[in-house]
Every structure is written in C-alpha cells, then in structure tokens.
Amino acid sequence: MQRVLVTGGAGFIGSHLVEELVRRSYKVRVLDNFFRGKSRNSASCACEVKLVVGDITDPDVVKRAMDGVDCPWGTPRTETGIFPCPYASSPNDLGI
C-alpha cells in the first residue's frame, strides 16, 4: 500500500485529490497550514487521513510530514499563487 503526502490537502483541489486517493485505498497524509484550506473540505474522509498542521516553507515540518511517505503530491498555494513544490509528483506517478 503506497503512502502519499498531499500538501495543501485541505484546499479545494487538494481535498478532491485526497478523496480520490482514499477511494483508491491509498494511505494519505495531508500537510496544510489552513491559510486558504478548510478542515471541512476533507471532512468526508477525515478518519482515514493523517493530518500534519504546518507550513510547507518550514523544513522541519516538511521532514516530519514526509516520514514514511512513498510519494509526495504538491498542491499548496501562497498569497502570490501556487507554491513551487520541488518534490511534487507528476499525475502519471499515481495514475490519477
């Protein structure tokens, strides 16, 4: 079973990605600082998702969130737009 980290997983796009990954039986971890994201966005699968609250710009938080993860997926945003996530996977990695 692949473990996936979704950064920005409480946002609109990220929460839909999380729901699809859970539906496909992936183990999902979400990293979000709730700057734009809402906990209600992923409420439907909250019991199946491990949440790490923190900011993607904090290396210690990212290291903790990545522990044991097989595949990271980046969807974070900042005030100025989409955050350049250097470890983001391409859609083909998971077939989504």
C-alpha positions in Angstrom: 0.0 0.0 0.0 1.5 3.3 -1.1 1.7 6.2 1.4 1.0 9.6 -0.2 1.6 13.1 1.2 -0.7 15.8 -0.2 0.5 19.3 0.5 -2.3 21.7 0.6 -4.7 18.8 1.1 -7.3 20.9 2.9 -7.8 23.3 -0.1 -10.3 22.9 -2.8 -8.1 21.0 -5.3 -6.1 19.1 -2.6 -9.2 17.9 -0.8 -10.6 16.4 -4.0 -7.3 14.7 -4.7 -7.3 13.4 -1.1 -10.8 12.0 -1.5 -9.8 10.2 -4.7 -6.7 8.7 -3.2 -8.6 7.5 -0.2 -11.2 6.0 -2.6 -8.4 4.2 -4.3 -7.2 2.8 -1.0 -4.0 4.8 -0.7 -2.8 5.7 2.8 -3.0 9.5 2.8 -1.2 12.2 4.9 -2.1 15.9 4.5 0.2 18.8 5.2 -1.7 22.1 5.4 -1.4 25.4 7.3 -5.0 26.2 6.7 -4.1 29.6 5.2 -6.7 29.0 2.5 -7.8 25.4 3.2 -10.7 24.5 5.4 -10.9 21.4 7.5 -14.5 20.9 6.2 -13.1 20.3 2.7 -11.8 16.9 3.6 -14.3 16.1 6.3 -15.8 13.2 4.4 -12.6 11.1 4.7 -11.1 12.7 7.8 -10.9 9.5 9.8 -8.8 7.9 7.0 -6.3 10.7 6.6 -3.4 11.6 8.9 -3.2 15.5 9.2 0.1 17.4 9.8 -0.7 21.1 10.5 2.2 23.3 9.4 3.7 25.3 6.6 5.5 23.9 3.6 8.1 26.5 3.9 9.2 25.1 7.3 11.8 22.3 6.6 11.2 20.6 9.9 7.5 20.4 9.3 8.1 19.0 5.8 10.6 16.5 7.1 8.1 15.3 9.7 5.3 15.1 7.1 7.5 13.2 4.7 8.5 10.5 7.2 7.4 7.1 5.8 5.9 8.6 2.6 6.4 6.9 -0.7 5.0 9.6 -3.0 4.5 13.3 -2.3 2.0 15.4 -4.2 2.0 19.2 -4.1 -1.0 21.4 -4.3 0.0 24.3 -1.9 -0.8 27.9 -2.6 0.5 31.1 -1.1 -0.8 34.6 -1.3 1.0 35.1 -4.6 0.0 31.9 -6.3 1.0 28.2 -6.4 4.0 27.4 -4.3 6.8 25.9 -6.3 6.9 22.4 -4.7 10.3 20.8 -5.7 9.2 17.3 -4.8 5.8 17.3 -6.4 4.9 14.2 -8.4 3.5 14.1 -11.9 0.0 12.8 -12.3 1.4 9.7 -14.0 3.1 8.5 -10.8 -0.2 7.6 -9.3 -2.2 7.2 -12.5 -4.6 10.0 -11.5 
